[in-house]
Amino acid sequence: MAAMKTLAHFCLPLFLLLMLPVPSIAQNAPVRIVSMNVCTDQLLLLLVDKSRIASLSYFAANPAFSNLADLAKEVPANRGQAGEVMVLEPDLVLTSAFSASFSTSVLQRLQQHVERLGFAATREEVFAQIVQVAAWTGSSAKAIAMIRAARTRIADASKQIQPFVAGKKAVFLSSNGVAFGAGTLQDDFLHSLGMRNIAAEAGLNGPAPLPLELLLAAAPDYVISEPRGALDQQLAHPLLQHPALQHLHAHSLALPERWFDCSGPWLAEAYVSMAKQVRSSR
């Protein structure tokens, strides 16, 4: 019975997507789109032809923030200023609900069509945001195929991981000892694998500092953080090298934070990478 409920939860949202009408790109879709946020940048690159993208944010071509940096290099960049956006004469402007708020307000007062995308805290919200951007841009067919493929990869990888990690304790650690508690995509990721998020159990909501004492007392089985690189010192990673952490005997896993920062099919990469790393650590 539990397996049937899980299957129903997996299939129902996709079934509803398949029932959505696919808008006509020729008749209704915008043809000059500007994005002022790295999350909407990436969904645009996946969902619409580059000929319809007038500009992306300057973060789009930065591999530290964007999963599609190479694709973005050919597209003109903007810094989220209302004036530079107006010069482009867009028929749709996409941005985040939490960034470039002043410029967004100016553009709306100038009668520009602006749509704002929030943050996704669950897998279903990730897929819903892909659908939303597809509806704004007239690319629902691509979104449906993208979501179907991502769901399949997530389901396959989850089956491989769960026998090894179900019931285990884990924590996502970021710069300056920030962990990801309840109400985050990282928390949803761990729970989807049957794991315990010690940050949420410690009472953290959203991203927030996790005191070293609480981390040591919780004794996680897995510590997940950004892959190590040349910017470790600037990104405040020294906490991850604290001598006390050596006594945890936890498995260290590396998952790029950009896979969780923005909605997109790269969430599936987190599951696939997790499966590979867990198998190799055993």
Secondary structure, 3 states (H helix, E strand, C coil): CHHHHHHHHHHHHHHHHHCCCCCCHHHHCCCCEEECCHHHHHHHHHHCCHHHEEEEECCCCCCCCCCCHHHHCCCCEECCCHHHHHHCCCCEEEEECCCCHHHHHHHHHCCCCEEEECCCCCHHHHHHHHHHHHHHHCCHHHHHHHHHHHHHHHHHHHHHHHHHHCCCEEEEECHHHEEECECCHHHHHHHHCCCEEHHHHCCCECEEECCHHHHHHHCCCEEEECCCCCCCCCCCHHHHHCHHHHHCCCEEEECCCHHHHCCCCCHHHHHHHHHHHHHHHC
